[in-house]
């Protein structure tokens, strides 16, 4: 069965942060606003997508806090930059959820576990996971989406990784911009 995205205001868009909205720093973390660098056309893409989806939320693992490399206040400053940038282009993000726990802790609120999505649905009871899209750049993001019966969109170009995980990935695009273009062209 071919999966289709017929998104409208009754749908929710879940976005990972690092590697989707901002450039991922390999083997490190975005620790302050100056290190937060937008991916190509991310602001404009989110603005366009927030015109289609009723809710837009960000779900992000932030174990840099758990490792003591940054504080919750540092993260809030980074997220202020993100929200201001999206607002400047006419878009919106309803809420940002994060989990500071270390991977080894196995926290229910750390992707691939569903805690952040369940928090979002508690805040926004109209969220229907079967009418939701999870966009991320890791297999953990894809597992998160699949566990909740969301449509999954992988951002990246690693053909081997995509092929090996084809049961978790409904769609793959090199960037958020290309996903946005594909989705808006078919609408």
C-alpha positions, 0 to 999 in steps of 0.5 A: 500500500502506497502511503500518501500525505494529504496534510491539512490543518487537522494534521501535525508536523513533528520536526527534529531539530539538529540536522533538520532545522539547524546544521548538525555539529558532528560529534558535538552539540549546539551549545549556544545561539552562535552555534545554531546555523540554519539548514538551507531555507529551513526558516522559509520551509517551516513557514510554508509547512506551518501554512499547511499543518495545523500544529508544528512541534519540535521534538529534540534529544538534548543530552548535552544538558545531561552531560553538563555541557550546557544548561537549560537556560542555554537551550532556551536561548538557542530555542529563542533564536529558532522561534524568532527566525521562524516567526520572522518568515511568517511561520510558527512552531507551537511548542518545542519539547526536549529531553536532556537525559543521556542515551544510557538512561533509557528515558521514556521522553528521549527519542525513539521512545514516545514521551515527547509526542505524548506530552504534545498530545496532552498539550494539544489534544487534537493531535492524531498520530495517524494524521501526523508526520515525523521529519528527522535525520536519524533512525531514532527519529524514524522509530519514534514516528513509527511507534506512534503510527506517524508517516516518517520522512527521513532527511539525508542522503545516505542511500545505504542507511535509507535502504537498510531501514526502508521499513521505518522510512516512508519518504526520504529527501536530502533536505527539509527544503526539498520535502517542503517543495515536494509536499507543496507541489503535490497539494 
